[in-house]
Amino acid sequence: MSISPTPPPVASAGGLAASKPHDARILIVSPMPSQVCQLEGLLRGAGYARVCGSHPPAGTAGLRTPFDLILLHLSLPDLQGFDAVAPLLDGRLGEQPPPVLAIPTGPGEPWRALQAGARDCISAPFEPAELLARMHHLLEAQRAHRA
């Protein structure tokens, strides 16, 4: 598998120049430290410098950074991963919460993840280029909404 060192080109939203996706603050939430490390390495290799990894259930409790995107690995039963990030999804001063890109691992989880509030899903195992493209599209939509 080959990994592109840069995400897809940045498109402009409404004719305005969009900021680079590399500036995005990304949170990775997974109960598996090895997966957090793998995803951090992938994202940093693609140019994302502001990446933070966390392990539920207590891992997100002290986080106060306003993230631009949350990658949520759903290897916990009953979508408990959403419970771990719920405090981060509360709107601050009317701001839209960050989009969640869920990584489901079992049958039926993509549908349940979308019902629980994920904006998109990518089933594991996945191609790194597809993950980067989906992240890019979610970040661009988030920027357009804020503009």
N, C-alpha and C positions, 0 to 999 in steps of 0.2 A: 504494500500500500504506500502511495506517495502522498506526502503532506505538503500542500502549497505553503510557502513561508509568509504569504500575505493573504488577508481576507479579500473577498471580491471587491471590485472598485466601488468607491463611495459615490452614490448618486445624490443629486441635489433634491431637496424637498421644496416644492412650490417655487422653484427658481432660485432659492437661497442656497448658498454653499453650505453643505453639511459638514459638521466637525468630523474628524477622523474617528473611526471606530476604536482605534488604539487608545483613545482617551477614556473609553468606557470603564466604569467600575463594575466588575463582575464578581459575583459570589458563587462559589461551587459548594453545594451541600450534598454530601454522600456519607453513609455510615461506614464506608470502606476507605481508610486512609490511602490505600494504594491507588484507588480510582481518583481521589482528589489530586494526588501527585501527578498521575498521568494527564489529567485534564489541565492542571496548572501548566505542565510542561508544554502541552499542545498549544494552549492559548498564548503563553509567553513566546513560544517559537513563531507564532503567527503575528507577533507584534503587540499583543495586549499586555501592558505593563502593570495595570491596576487590577490584579487578580487576588482574591482571598478565598481560602479553602476552609471548610467547617465540617464538623461531624455532629449530627444530631444524637440525642435530643438536646443536650445542653449547649452544644457548640455555637448556636446563633443567639443565645440569650443576651450576651453582652455587646453584640454588634449594634452600632448606631450609625454607621456610614450609610448614606443614601446610595444604594446600588442602582445601576442602570439596567442590570439583567441578572437573573438568578438561574443557574443551571442546577436542577434538582433531580438527583438520582433516586428513583423510586424502588429501591430494593427492600424497603421496609414494608411490613404487612399493613393492609388497610390504608394505604396512602398516608401513613403517619408523617412522611416527609413534609407534607403541607402544614401539619401542626408545628413543625420545627421552624418554618419560615413565616408563619402567620403574623407575628409581630412586625416583620419587615415589610409586609404587604399593606399595613395600615397606611392610608394616605396622610401625608404631613402637610398641613396648611393648604389643603385642597389639591395637592399634587397627585398625579396619577401614580399608583404603585408600580414598581418595576415589573416588567414582564417575566414570567416564569417559563423556561424551556425545560420541560420534563423529559427525563430519560427513563421510560418504563421498561420493565424487564419481563413482565408476564402477560399472558393473554387477558384482554379486557382492560388492562391498565391505561392504554392511551385514551380510550373513551372516558374512563373514570377520571383521569388526570385533567382532561379538558373540562369536564363537568365541575371539578374542584377548583378551577380557576387558571390552569395553565393556558398560556397563549399558543403554545405549539408543543409538539412531542417529536422526539427522535428515538426510535426503538434501538436498543442495544442488541447485538453489536452494530455499530454505525461506521460510516466512512468519515474520517476527520474533515474532509472538504465539505461534506454535507452539513456537519455540525457548524462549521464556520459560516457557511452560507445562511443557514437558518438564524444563527445569532446576528449576523449582519442585517438581515431583513427585520428582525425584531427591534434591533437598536435604531435602525432608520425610521421605523414606524413610531417608536417612542419619541425620537427627536422631532419628527413632523408634528406629532400631537402636542408637544411642548411649545412649538414655535408659534 
